[in-house]
Amino acid sequence: MITQNFVDACFLLIFNKNTKVRRNNTLYRDIKSIIDFYKKTEKINIPISIKNKVDCLSKVCDMRLKDKHIDNILDSLAFSEKFKPIIDFIQTKMSEEVKDDVLESHINQIRLRKKLNTMLENYDKIKGFVEVVSDASFDSIDDVILDYEQIVRESYLGLMDASRSTALEASKSLDLTKDSYEDALSKALEKYERKNTTPTGYPIFDNDIFNGGFEPSRLYIFGGGSGSGKSTLMLNFIANCAKNRLIPERDKEKKIENVFIYVTLENSVDETLMRLYQILFNKTIKDAINDIVKLGKEYVEKIIKEKFLESKSTLILKYYPGMSISTVDLSMVLDDAVLEYGKESIKGLFVDYLDLLKTDMKYDLYRLELGFITLSLKSLAVHYRIPIISATQLNKSAYRTPDAKSLNLDQISESAKKIEHSDCICLLIKDGTIEDKVYVKVGKNRSGKSDQSLEFKTQFKYFKFLTGMKVTNPDKQDNSGIDTFNDSNKKIGFGGMGPI
């Protein structure tokens, strides 16, 4: 419902001259959208006593969006008998003494209202659902549950879209000589400050390709053919953090600070757990089974837990059958983790893999569905301010690719929208003759180097990516074609921890 206090705060925001608070078209659009939302709902949500003032506020926003100056707006309103009584009220708001932090709180309140309205775009469906449940006029419980799930998904999609739009709008406009840089610089620190990144554990990525690791609010996609190591590499990123980020003894009693979420739609939880154990402790599958049988399940559980607790980290593993969940379900998984550990503790969501997610909206073409899924993953990253790392398939031509130089973005299967909506895309392919070598091409990278050719030494019997090095001359796969870029990248073992 639109209240008197809300309307008065909006007039104060628009007209007050005693403030340096930045006001742009985003603010006017948000106010306008809130008013329009309540005007179109069946229930009367605008009290009669303030209806004229609300109409005036809507008209003022229209004129501000057309770049009309405040003085011209007042002059225009003064000629209207309808809005003439409001002119005196507006003039009091123009000269009212008010602190900037009060106006900032009003702006935040407007953003919250807009989010709520976006979530309730399906208001009529929600209202109809409540009525059907109240009078028990539904056909079956199955129908009720399906209807409710669809309503929740639509509301979540609206929330994610609103969050993404807010983040984009906040960084969309800046007059370098008139505006404050506060918001833009704060967002830059939030994204790019090294302490806010999630390290991959590989110096070639952290020090040379990326800005210290995976950045918040970004979507990273690793594409590869079947068996190229996509899932393995993502698990190695998580294992590196557990193994490398050691905490001083005096701090070990503190709560979990690094929460990683791994959602797999391909391998079951037990398969993923076994791979992780192999990665952490250099075990073949035969060794891992022997440990479980001879040392006991409790021992294996104990040492895995200790490894993560040493870095105040944890990993949440979730398995769902392919095509059974959407990005909305992923948001619910994230919400559960936030409730348990706190929002600042979530360091990354890993999704294996995006082609196996389903959409909450139907499209005629599969490539459009994949584009929607990719955009939704990006929206999730922005909404939760975390990096999201996922995998995708490459088309058949990737299997005929001899080296990193020959990999290209055209090999991303099905949808160019995957490329458009992602912040970084790396392509993987195994060497056709050398068992323990994987080529990686950094095809797109919005925050770091792109068009980079890498090669990784691997040990797939342990499900491990060992060292990564830049290939400066991929046509010659020898020592002369490898750029170590610094001494720390020479002979680095697992995740940069030293020789194996």
Secondary structure, 3 states (H helix, E strand, C coil): CCCHHHHHHHHHHHHCCCCCCCCCHHHHHHHHHHHHHHHHCCCCCCCHHHHHHHHHHHHHHHHHHCCCCHHHHHHHHHCCCCCHHHHHHHHHHHHCCCCHHHHHHHHHHHHHHHHHHHHCCCHHHHHHHHHHHHCCCCCCHHHHHHHHHHHHHHHHHHHHHHHHHHHHHHCCCCCCCCCCCHHHHHHHHHHHCHHHCECCCCHHHHHHHCCCCECCCCEEEEEECCCCCHHHHHHHHHHHHHHHCCCCHHHCCCCCCEEEEEEECCCCHHHHHHHHHHHHHCCCHHHHHHHHHHHCHHHHHHHHHHHHHCCCEEEEEEECCCCCCCHHHHHHHHHHHHHHHCHHHEEEEEEECHHHCCCCCCCCCHHHHHHHHHHHHHHHHHHHCCCEEEEEEECHHHHHCCCHHHCCHHHECCCCHHHHHCCEEEEEEECCCCCCEEEEEEEEECCCCCCEEEEEEEECCCCEEEEEEEECCCCCCCHHHEECCCHHHCCCCHHHCCCC
